[in-house]
Every structure is written in C-alpha cells, then in structure tokens.
Amino acid sequence: MLRTHTCGELRISDVNRDVTLAGWVQRLRDKGSLLWIDLRDRYGITQLVFDETHTPRELMEQARKLGREYVVQAEGTVVERVSKNDRIPTGDIELRVKKLTVLNPSRVPPFTIEDDTDGGDDLRMKYRYLDLRRTPVRDNLMLRHRVARETRAYLDSQNFVEVETPVLIKSTPEGARDFVVPSRIHRGEFYALPQSPQTFKQLLMVSGFDRYYQIVKCFRDEDLRADRQPEFTQIDCEMAFVTQDDILSVFEGLIKHLFKTVKGIDLPEVPRMTYEDAMRQYGSDKPDTRFDMRFKELTDLVKGKGFQVFDNAEIVVGICAKGCAEYTRKQLDELTEYVRRPQIGAKGLIYLQYKTDGSVKSSVDKFYTPEDLKGWIERFGANPGDLILVLAGETNATRKQLNELRLLMGDRLGLRDKNTYSALWVIDFPLLEWDDENQRYHAMHHPFTSPRKEDIPLLDTDPGKVRANAYDLVINGNEIGGGSIRIHDKPTQQLMFRKLGFTPEEAQKQFGFLMEAFEYGAPPHGGIAFGFDRLCAVFGGSDSIRDFIAFPKNNAGRDTMIDTPSTISQEQLDELGLVIKPE
Amino acid sequence: MLRTHTCGELRISDVNRDVTLAGWVQRLRDKGSLLWIDLRDRYGITQLVFDETHTPRELMEQARKLGREYVVQAEGTVVERVSKNDRIPTGDIELRVKKLTVLNPSRVPPFTIEDDTDGGDDLRMKYRYLDLRRTPVRDNLMLRHRVARETRAYLDSQNFVEVETPVLIKSTPEGARDFVVPSRIHRGEFYALPQSPQTFKQLLMVSGFDRYYQIVKCFRDEDLRADRQPEFTQIDCEMAFVTQDDILSVFEGLIKHLFKTVKGIDLPEVPRMTYEDAMRQYGSDKPDTRFDMRFKELTDLVKGKGFQVFDNAEIVVGICAKGCAEYTRKQLDELTEYVRRPQIGAKGLIYLQYKTDGSVKSSVDKFYTPEDLKGWIERFGANPGDLILVLAGETNATRKQLNELRLLMGDRLGLRDKNTYSALWVIDFPLLEWDDENQRYHAMHHPFTSPRKEDIPLLDTDPGKVRANAYDLVINGNEIGGGSIRIHDKPTQQLMFRKLGFTPEEAQKQFGFLMEAFEYGAPPHGGIAFGFDRLCAVFGGSDSIRDFIAFPKNNAGRDTMIDTPSTISQEQLDELGLVIKPE
C-alpha cells in the first residue's frame, strides 16, 4: 500500500507514530514560517504541517508549490495539534511531514471541490469524476451502497435467492418503449433491453424458486423529463404460495429494516389505504402523509344557492390550512394564481377565512349566509385562525388540482420536513385505465396483474371498476414500490390480453412462452419492485434521483462526460446490416 | 402464506403437528389401499400418505387423479413413517393428508423433472423454467447465489464500495465488438453496451472512491463458440494507492474466503509464476496445476544425431507420464493421432518407454544410443515404468501442442479431479501481442495496462518484450480473473495509444475523457475482474458456464424460450430512423 493509514483514522492515541498518508490536497494555508495542508481521501481529512523548526527548507519549498487536487504521499510523525479542530474526527492531531512525494499533479479544477461548489450542472456532469470527489455527492453514493447492502441482508435472511435475469431479451411493445439492440449474427433481428424482469421473475416462480430477488438495471426509452433516467435500478422481488397480505408484511419488514439500519429510525406500522380513499382524501395515489390536511367534500352543502360555479360542479372539495386565516389579499391571490397555472389548470379558488376573532370572511360571501359558511367550518372541524380553500369542477381533475394545492400549503406550513418519514400502502388499485387517445383500456400496472376475484364479472360490464390485487408503497408522497398478485393460469391471462385489445396472435407471439409456462404447474405468486434510485433519494432527503446515481444521463439522455450517444463507424453499421434513414 | 412449512423442514419432532404444505407432485405411487405422493418444493421433498383406514374415499380418489407437476396444497397431520428413508432429511415422517387443493394442474412435461432427465439440450433450453425445477440445476443457481453473497461479504469487510456503472455507454471499437443501442431521440447516434466497466472504474479511482466493486453484466458481440455467452457477469474491482502485491493479496483473500465459506476448503497460499515460466513449463498461460508433469526441454541433448525432425526444430520438449511405460502400440498410436488432429496440429509424436524392467524403448532408437536416451531419462527424473512423450518444432506452437497432450495425459491418469482445487497467479504478462493479420501490436489485456517501469525503453526497440504489470488468477486450468496496475498519467496513456496504432484524433475521440481525467489528480491504481459465471462453474465442478446461468443463450446467441432476437415492428424501426439493408 502507498499508505499506512487513511486520512480519516488517526487520533490522539496515534501521537508519535510514524505513518504514511496518501490523498488529495484540499487546501493549503501558507503563513511563511508555517504551512498547513488539508489532505483528503474518501475517509476524511488530515492536516499536514510544515514548520521552519522541524521542516528542512527544501521540503518546505516543495510543499509550498503543491496545488489543489494534487495527489500526494506524505510520510511523517503524528503530533498533537496546538489548536484542535473539533469539527473533524482527526482534529486533535496533525502530521509533521518528513517526506513528500507528488504521485500526480493536477490542473486547476474547473470548479471548486467543496461541499458547496461554484460549478453549474452542465460543468459538474461533464467532469462528473471531479463532482464525485465532493463530500455530499460521495455521501450519496455511500448511502446507496448501504441501502443495497442492507436490502440484500434482509432478503437473504428471509430466504430469498438472488437470480440474474437476462439483459438481452425480447421487445414487447406494451407499456413504455423498449431500447433495442440489433443482432449482427441474426441480421434484421433485435434484442430488447428489459423495462423490468417481469416475465422472467414469474418464470422463476413457475420453476419453484419461490422467493427471488435482484437489484437490477432496467431501461425505458421514454421522452425524457426532469429526473427520469433511461436506465434505472430496481429492487425486484417475487414470491410464490403467498397472499397479498404476506407480500405486504414481508416488504414492510424490508422497509423497516432499511430505516432502522440505514437511518436509525424505527418506522411505525405502515397503514393501508385503498386507492379510492387515497383519491378521495388526498386526490393522489401517492399522498404525502407526513401531514394530514385531508380533503373534505362540500358538494352536498353548497348546491342550489345561486353560485353557478358550485352548482355546475361535479364535485366541490377543499382543504383546511391551519393558522392561515390571516393570509393577506396578496397571499390569497398568489394561491389562486398557483392553481390557475396551466400545469394545474383550476379555473379559480374559493376561500373561507375563519379569523382568530371568530369572524368569517369568504370570497363567496354574497351567495352563502354566515349559517351556510358555519356548515363548511363544521365539515372541516376548523378552528379560529384556519383557512379553508375550495376547488370545484369535474371530480378527477379537481381532486388532482387540490392535491397540488395541498402539497403547496404543506410546504408553506413546513409540514414536509425531509427528515420526517411517513409511509403508506395504497391498495386495491383499478385493474384498467381508460386511454382516451387510443380509445382502449390499458393495464394500470401491467397485463400480468390479477383482478380481484369478486370483481371478475365486472370485466364484461364495467371494466374500469374492476379492482386489481395491486399495491404501491408510498413514502413522503413518492411512489417507492409497487406490485401485485399475478395471474397464474392461462385462461385468465388470455382473457386479460383480450380485454387489453391484443389479438390472440399478438398475445401468442409476445407472451406465448409465459402462457405455456402457466400450463405446467404454475404456483400462485406475486411480487413487488422498488425504485432503487428513488428509494435512495428519499433516504438521502433529496428530490432528485440523479444525485444518487454515479454516472447519470442528463435530461436529454446524454452522458456529456463520455459523450454518448454518438455516431458509430460505417463498418459497424454495415456489419449490422443497418442504414440510417435521412430525416 | 398458502403453507405453514416447506417441503424440506418437517422432522420426527414435528409428529402430530397439523401442517399445510404446498408444492409440486414429483411422484405418485398407488397401491390401491395405500397411496403416496412425493411433494417437492425448492427446499426438499415430503411424502404425503393416503390410506383407506384414515382417508375418506373421495379424498383418495382426488389424490389418485393428480398428475406429475401438479401444484397442490396439502393439509394434514405429521406422522412417523413405518419404513423410514434415510436418504432425505424428511425421511422419518410423512404427512397424513386431510385436505387436498389443486392450486394448478399441469400438462405432462416435455421431459422428466428428475436429477437425470431424458430431455435433450434444445428441449431443456426451450422449457428452461421446467429444467430449473431439476435439483442439480437449482443447486447450481443456489451455489451462484452463495458465491455472490460471500463475494459481497468479503469485499464489504475490506471497505469496498459497490457502485453501479452505466449500461448505456459509448462504443469504443478496441478489442471485441460492441453491442450497440440506437438512440431514438438522437437519431443516427448509438449507445453501446459495456464489454466491461473499465473506464468507469478508473474514473471512480480518480474520484477518490479508492476501493470499488460491482457484480455486473458485461456484453460482447463475438462470433459465438461453445460456452461463450453474449452477456456474462463479472466481479469487477478496482483499488487506488496500491501496488500489484497489494491487489494479489486482497484478492487471494477473496478466493480463500469463497473456498472456505462456499466449499468448506482451506485453500493454501496461491503460488505466483511468471508468464514466461508458465509458457516454458506448461505451454499455457493458464496451466492446470492440479498435477505436475511439467515440460522438460531436450533441445540441447538431441541435436546433431542425424534425426532431421529434431535437428530442424526450434525446440524439442516433452513430458513424463508416470506409470505409462507399458502403453500398447495402439495406445501410443492414439496419442499420436490426438496430437496430429488439425485442432492441435503437431506433425508427430516421439516416445520413450522406460520399462519397469529397466529397458528403454523409443520410436527414435535408430538415431539415439541407449546412452543418449539415458540423458533424456535423467532430464525428466523418470523412473522405471514412466513414459516420455516428446514434440518438436517452432517454440510457441510446440508448447501449445504439448500443453494439450499434457492435459490429455492428466485426464487419463485421473489427475484432474473436479473436487481438487489448485490455484495459481500468473504474473508479468507481455504488454503487447503481435497481430499478424493487421500487422500491428494489440494490447494483451487492454490499452490501460501499465508497462513495467524498467521495460519502458523496450517499447521503442522491442515492443513484444515489454512486460506489463498484469496478472491472472488461474484455477484448475481456467482463467478465473485477470487485471493490472493501470496507467494513471496522460503522457504514458498517449504513448500507449500511439504504440497501439491509434492516431491522436482517434485516441482523443474515444478516450479523451479518460486522459483529461488523468490531468486532475489521478491516483496510482489497479484492479481485477473475475469471470463470475466461470468461477461458479469451477466451484460447481463443471466445465460449462451455461449450467450456472438462469436463462442462458444457446450457441447461436438465441434464447429459444422467449424467442429472441426477433423482428421488431416497422413503427419501431421508423421511430429509430433505421432501415434494414437487404443482404
């Protein structure tokens, strides 16, 4: 080793030891007769000291010439510091250097390698290997490492077997777009990269593997939006001979284990809520339950009083923001502007201020009597000082708009602390989702999700009402995981494909192998997949998954560091038998 | 859960317990008044019993109708067996069934699900999910799981950080062919799938991550041969601030840990041998050291005696097969035929039989006196009863031929037992390898391998003689891992690219980011990668990696189960802007 110790481990008990360190020059302070260098590695920072009394002139000069980010090896003796630094674990000591070797010099980095950097996003992506030197970024990846390790530890303890499924699979154009890989040997044919190992994990259940997991890369060729990555990582799991309850309980165990071991937090029992209740109470299938502020419907109270907006609305629904009654006109206008932004799309916002003195002020005073408004207050259980905010319109759209407003108010009231965690199981998702554009139903999860037995008759009469044995795990308003009990017999799977508009030939071509497998003794089974990048981001208290990926793509799907995607040679294209069509 | 216990856990102490099992019907024996079913799951087999005294007639009839591979749930009481079966852990008990539920019937499988199956390779690949039910195949994947788990346990204990590197990277047409992935958003541009995370792990060292590992899928679009897979798995590792010795010692630790924890074997210290010695003594850079039978050169002894074959040969070299002196003429002819096969390509084989009675018989008696032949015997330290086999010709070719013969003799003498393990470090590989076809040097490992400092001057005068800081781990004649100390400065890397025939522009386009990274404080570093599939195969005592991959491709790179590669839709091609050129 080019070092005897790391830059994070020397303590007062090491004083007088001769040691060798290696690392990067973080900072150099030169007082003429005294010179300090902060030497940094992955484990910490140790101060090197050079002073005229102990340091030969030549060595002093050599030290003086070091630049930021030079890689050096320093041999010397551990001494006690005169003025200690209690902000770092090595702060009691410093290294009196006897010999200094420059292992590699460094050009001046394009941005400062500090906790807070002056580098913009683009620069930091291009020089990602320098950005990764910064403590907060390194900490994110160390966190990711720990989450992966503890995930495996828990699943191993529960008898899960890690099985690697193939990356070169078959294109099945259901759901998002596949990335494809042209085959050179079989010209004109393609592999596809998996959007998830779904069918393979189901086949493993048919094989009797019974408890499978994998932390695995998945791929989606989507039109990119902020914080989507073309390649992402899943904790992918499947179990046989289980009910939905068994799966929820095993994976609630996983999440509790992760919170305990990675964050030191005892997560309480995770409540369960139906999709219908989540939509009714939060307007979202991934509600942020760190704060209450649930929706209350006023539809029955407000109709027929001459206020056209409410009279014509399918639903009138609101939230109560505690302690916000004294919002100014300007503040209230801001909220109205917020919900009227095109991304949210509400027509307007009605408010009721239940002032601290007990008086009531509302934007619809002229339509509703004080008695009417008291009915609203009662419905919300509001107290003096509270502000009631109400939206009206078509049910689904209005709930979605109110969800956005609720989240905004949660932010304003400081109810969404990144260090507070609230988890929730959302269950009983609809099986199908109507796709207006293509005028057909889509599988809300995927075509392998089983319908609830009692709802199967509805498949013919009211498909949108059929509930699935499907569930999501939500933490702090983020969908962290989702899964379902799968179909495990051919007739139900065929029925499902038919309802999704597959012809029997299409179903056979794409999923014939799975349906055939179901005929050879497929056990009842189900599973779940967790978005590993998102899970790490939530644990790290960040909204961005990119900060938790070592080498992410930018929003255009590009890695600007290595410059990919990029052109390939004509020779490569010829070998693949491909021609690029001019646009 | 649909069961209270697995089929592998009930014991005599469970007698009288009411339990529920679930699994597959392995076998049914029907004696009329008595009926047994072997119920199988991943954990074992438990016998179900139905007898006229205890079993209602209807249940008896229901059991009688079950077919092989039906999935059933059986509730009943654990009873002691009358005739115990000591070959299985559950052999003391059986389950007297009270209730039987068919969870899923099964068609008759296309081959028998037994340890030895009647299914051919093609059929087993097409129904891989059924093949995976067979105990030996399942055991292989369980072994793989344990090897992965223990690999992580060891590397975690050594402070390695698991970092995921990207799968969508950039095509760098050095070495094998890349699989490429067309970008839809950036039309005409492509990602490539990694042949290894080589440059990324080096960048992680530049980032200060210092000890990195990953068990990771890699991809090579090679012309397929037996036991090559287009996607394969590596244990990929890199360390900074280390010497070659440090790396060998850390990863010798890994291999010892794996042997200990997975196989229960204490692997002795792994000897080190230079590439030159390995070629000289075994004719191979991956010698099987389970047996000695090293080469001895006779060149100096045999020249000038009128035997043209030896006189014209660059090298005359042989092995001594103990106890084979009494081989018949037919056996010796077989050996000659073996080495003359086109795949091996020797012109002929010379032998010397040192008979048990002390007499000597040789195929070149007429050229060499008994005194001459005694010289051969002495060189080999042969004893009466030994057979000396000699080849002659051009040095490299002859050594390779003799290597094949040595392995054959090892097999014949039973010296290559699959349960015996011998590991070896081969070090000091040549940096460059002459490529006759393209009339240029190739990097023997890859272009990032550092030359030994003292050999750098040879780069200009005799490039083929330059030794690299490169090493391979060989177990039982299989190359299990390989790596090197890397170049970590731009000038040396540029020099290397120049020697490999890159123009400065090509080097910049493909690897500019890496050379730039070397200018920002790159620490000395090196690493190693292990072929994970091969490692598992060696641990499992198998020659074939395919048996240790859940869903392998066949020798034509095809997955016949899911039928891939396959055609994609015109719509997909159009979106990608690609046209398939007619052949």
Interface residues (C-beta under 8 A of the other chain):
Chain A: M1 L2 R3 A22 G23 W24 R40 D41 R42 E69 Y70 V71 L103 N104 P105 S106 R107 P109 Y127 R128 Y129 L130 L132 R133 R138 L141 M142 H145 A148 R149 R152 D156 V161 E162 V163 E164 T165 P166 V167 L168 I169 K170 S171 P173 R177 D178 F179 V180 V181 P182 S183 R184 I185 H186 R187 G188 E189 F190 Y191 A192 L193 T199 F200 L203 L204 V206 S207 G208 F209 D210 K217 F219 D221 D223 L224 P230 E231 T233 F241 V242 T243 D246 H488 D489 F513 A517 F518 E519 Y520 G521 A522 P523 P524 I549 A550 F551 K553 A556 G557 R558 D559 M561 I562 D563 T564 P565 S566 T567 I568 S569 Q572 D574 E575 L576 G577 L578 V579 I580 K581 E583
Chain B: M1 L2 R3 A22 G23 W24 R40 D41 R42 E69 Y70 V71 L103 N104 P105 S106 R107 P109 Y127 R128 Y129 L130 L132 R133 R138 L141 M142 H145 A148 R149 R152 D156 V161 E162 V163 E164 T165 P166 V167 L168 I169 K170 S171 P173 R177 D178 F179 V180 V181 P182 S183 R184 I185 H186 R187 G188 E189 F190 Y191 A192 L193 T199 F200 L203 L204 V206 S207 G208 F209 D210 K217 F219 D221 D223 L224 P230 E231 T233 F241 V242 T243 D246 H488 D489 F513 A517 F518 E519 Y520 G521 A522 P523 P524 I549 A550 F551 K553 A556 G557 R558 D559 M561 I562 D563 T564 P565 S566 T567 I568 S569 Q572 D574 E575 L576 G577 L578 V579 I580 K581 E583
